[in-house]
Amino acid sequence: MQSVILLIFNSILLGLGLAMDAFSVSLVSGMREPHMPKSRMMKIAGTFAGFQFAMPMIGWICVKTIADTFREFQKFIPWIALILLVFIGGKMLIEGIRGKKEDEAEKEAGAGNLLMQGIATSIDALSVGFTMAELKVPEAIAEAVIIGAVTFGVCLAGIFIGRKAGDKLSDKATIFGGVILIAIGLEIFLSHML
């Protein structure tokens, strides 16, 4: 019983730590669309939660099956996150500087960008799969589900906070969002390279 409680507690803490990048992107999404419909809010939070669930499971599966090959791939994770987030953040900066209209910005914040953001903000969670190597299948699934659930809640909170701030800062939200995404990319890159 104590090991179950410890697994749940550790998974919640791990989920909070992993969700911070997704929280920042959700905050920006809320700022960019202060009148975002609830269905889009659920889609954004669900996408981030899905990736935060899937990435540790993929890492766990790789460790259990093709560990040596995956260890070689792991050195590229910070580069992938940096490239994706700088690309998305750079586009947002250019948008904000040019002063795109809200409907043009919403079009560009479509499914493709959301998927890239989901991958970029959760790619470091692949490494978490390595730390789960000793877990049995039910425990690994439970940990990944908890991480995903925590991420979902954190992202919804980020969107709500962003929507409130977006009403006041809507003209600068895109520039601010671009800077945040680039900073997240640099933080992931530098934390893995140093």
Steps between C-alpha positions, in 0.01 A plus 500: 500500500781739589670439164173589318470826694867578426448424128197733487679778691814474286293489181312817597826683574652371176188606312521851644863531403445370148188712448670837551598538134149402392358743760701786347380418149140467627533838669610651170213329316255653745660842460483477119132400507333668798159384376606141428208256495496220757534235229832650387616525862432127544676423171814689603514355852418153365776517240763596757372238746502233228861572411604514866338157544645351182860619522589328832329183375702512178818548704404210729427273203829596335696420816326164526560414134755705306691681774836531324351653184285739701796619709664613175183693405478664843784743423284655224202573729620847611576596139154392382328696778715808430432495125123448537451764770724761335313443172156537661613789724668677210181480295306647793753783542473588131119484526499730803737750343303509176177534696299219342128509545349263757330275242830456309679413823229246592537334159873459558438358848348191341548128548847487343641764734326341797656161419846657464454678833386174661808316375740783586373548855487129581808366325704527819247262658647225284790493745254435782437161339856405592430567867189281475700200376459303824121544504265222396244566224209606729726732702649659186154557355374644831794740519449615140123545556563711811757711312247552218218588742716751688607654169137533390408689818809719489439589134135590562615729782757655266236567235263659753774724640613589148145591395471740793837659419424490127213744536745753643808411292350371175704732279831379654400136571639359175840666550508391865400146397774480238760609754371240751516216246853592393603522868351155569690357203826653625435379856440139386807514277733652760378278787581190297828626356657635821 
